[in-house]
Amino acid sequence: MEQTISLSAQDSLRPSGGEIVDLVGKVCGQFGVTSLSRQIGACKDLLAETAAIDVAILGQFKAGKSSFINSLIGRDVLPVGAIPVTTVITRLRYGVEERAVVTYFDGRTSVAPLDSIDEYISELKNRANEKNVDVVDIELPSLRRYSGLRFVDTPGLGSVFKYNTEISEDWLPKVGCALVAISSDRPLSENDLNLIRELMDYTPKVILLLTKVDLLSKDQQDQVVQFFKNTLKNEFNRDFATLPYSTLKETEAHKRRLDGLLFSLATNRDAEFRGIWHHKVRSLARMCTAYLDIALKT
């Protein structure tokens, strides 16, 4: 514990992010702090590879996450339905050839036709992930504009399928940029606020995506957006970008507004990646220090 305190106090040491992560891992092992293991693993994974920035679409079930991604890429790649559909983490990024790679929990991989990926990621065809799929990676030439980004579709939170919620919650520490999808046909909930609060520990990039705005008039849209902004400002004392979106009406106009944010993220990938990495490391160190304070007082 004394080593941790002296390390954070002596600014002249300035350890690298990797050294901080290693030290936090050592301290957590010494004091039996298991609750930070996902964050430690996410930081190590990020450090070990020059990965794309993961733009995760997160939110409660039936918020329109998969439909949004299909709309963004301009084709129906991901399955959608009237009941909770997505059961496996699915990542989409630019690739010179169109393909889908299925990775299983045991490390095996297989290439699947794009029109059959619902066999792996759909709750209807892969109930409770009985096929033991870890992740499905899809590469599309059409995503060249967003090279450097990887769009991540996640199972919905709060559905009757608790396994799906656990998958998304376990994945949260890996998020690079978070698009929190909230359907316009329901108000901002305590679950939404809790999700945003948790995401703020993992990324400085949290954007609200108000989906299905075709259900509202223009005046109603403006009222809802303003309500969201005021509520979040009061709750977190910070402003969040809030973007309306519809896959049915004025879709191209909505896409242009979102494209400005995503294209900037892609073109400034290196600087944005460093900012996200530093945010994760600072957050991890802060949470570890909080646990040590409790242990010291105890």
Secondary structure, 3 states (H helix, E strand, C coil): CHHHHHHHHCCCCCCCHHHHHHHHHHHHHHHCCCCCHHHHHHHHHHHHCCCCEEEEEECECCCCHHHHHHHHHCCCCCCCCCCCCECCEEEEEECCCCEEEEEECCCCEEEECHHHCHHHHECCCCHHHCCCEEEEEEEEHHHHHHCCEEEEECCCECCCCHHHHHHHHHHHHHCCEEEEEEECCCCCCHHHHHHHHHHCCCCCEEEEEEECHHHCCHHHHHHHHHHHHHHHHHHHCCCCCEEECCCCCCHHHHHHHHHHHHHHHHHCHHHHHHHHHHHHHHHHHHHHHHHHHHHHHC
